[in-house]
């Protein structure tokens, strides 16, 4: 294991944000042909926004095992491609119908629906192109494992399935176990995949990943509860999108089912539990611990 | 090389169709939870329709190298996942706005737009999950190469980019080289990938694939010209979708640019050229030769 200097959360956030922006800038350089708008739409959605929580998790986990910085950056880029594509599609009029995202107009508002659908589809494919490229890792087994894990997290047993359940949630009245499962799929699967990618790059055998998986599951749920709280209590200007939509749609959330005090308490407990999962690691896991705490404190 | 008994085109078409239907039936078994409609929508689009030209090409190519039948079937399934997802998204109101496909209502007509978008997204992810699964091939290098090739064919430099150019074609007046490039991306890339997948599974080194790539490029273009001719001359009941839309939209096609006699002649020449690329193969490539001829003769 290579000993790495400790990294503050602030520095890591800034470093990963700049790194992912630079990678998107290269990946999405605009061709001089009729696909101009497609690339411009992807750039609009992908560059200069978001917390880059997922690439940060991949980076922080991969640091535990002394993984090459560029490998972690490429895996983080692929995961962020999936995240950005899901935001573009979720914002569409037939889905959540949002006009604003990260303080900017959504892709279908700035361009049109066809361009937004194709921009999402393009980022979806690019994610797997990035992962399967030998530049991401010299060992094809590692590349293949990364692809398998991300495809499962993105598909109908993960993110896409969770979004379908979320749409059904407006018609039905889901109970707490169903909402927990919905959120574990919709946002939890990709967060778990971000941590898992770091472990795969670090060649940690699957049997040794239980603690990291526990950490990822707990911060994923805490993240969603914090999101529900932000949706009710947050500042629209800071968050950069329309808030209060779940309540307006009569959709059950952690907040509507638990009430604010219990929801806050539950999120805090999950963060403590996530940190407890890291007990076998020393100071090298401080960044993962800081990320867990940050999930509660963020205002956007 | 394992000597295989010759296989007639009719038998191969029937065998591959039944195989792909059975694989989709397993892959898309409907869960007993709120994702029911998502899976039902995928099954509606994926099962019991289409010529399965792409899996047939993978199978026919892989037979040249004595590849295990199940490996070829799984790779063909993944490619067909991408093809079906592209049909679902292309049919959406904001794209080609089609009500019928393969003689059945399109997914967004039978369900709704959100379900159609998520069904396409789910099939997109499933394609890569199938390829990266160790069951597809024991060698992770082969799996990783299959993923890389399919991701490139599906993304903004392939199918999704071609569909974007096709949308732009309604606004601009493209010339023959631009239409050729558009079609090479929109339909050619996935057809080329279907042949390439057979070569990857057969462990044919990249340097040895020039003939097969030539074959794939030529049948891809011939396929598109035949499609343009069908769009004007075909029988809507046989084809199972609305025809004549390109002409109505004032979109340039091979047919509008070349005229019917020259388009027919061009397609015939491309098929002859495709077959000529197979000159170094003996009777084991007869199925690929028959597929090239079939592309001109099909009525749907």
Interface residues (C-beta under 8 A of the other chain):
Chain A: X33 X34 X35 X37 X38 X39 X42 X89 X92 X94 X95 X112 X113 X114 X115 X117 X118 X120 X121 X122 X124 X125 X126 X127 X128 X129 X131 X132 X133 X134 X139 X140 X141 X143 X144 X145 X147 X148 X150 X151 X152 X154 X155 X156 X158 X160 X161 X163 X164 X165 X167 X168 X169 X172 X174 X178 X181 X182
Chain B: X33 X34 X35 X37 X38 X39 X42 X89 X92 X94 X95 X112 X113 X114 X115 X117 X118 X120 X121 X122 X124 X125 X126 X127 X128 X129 X131 X132 X133 X134 X139 X140 X141 X143 X144 X145 X147 X148 X150 X151 X152 X154 X155 X156 X158 X160 X161 X163 X164 X165 X167 X168 X169 X172 X174 X178 X181 X182
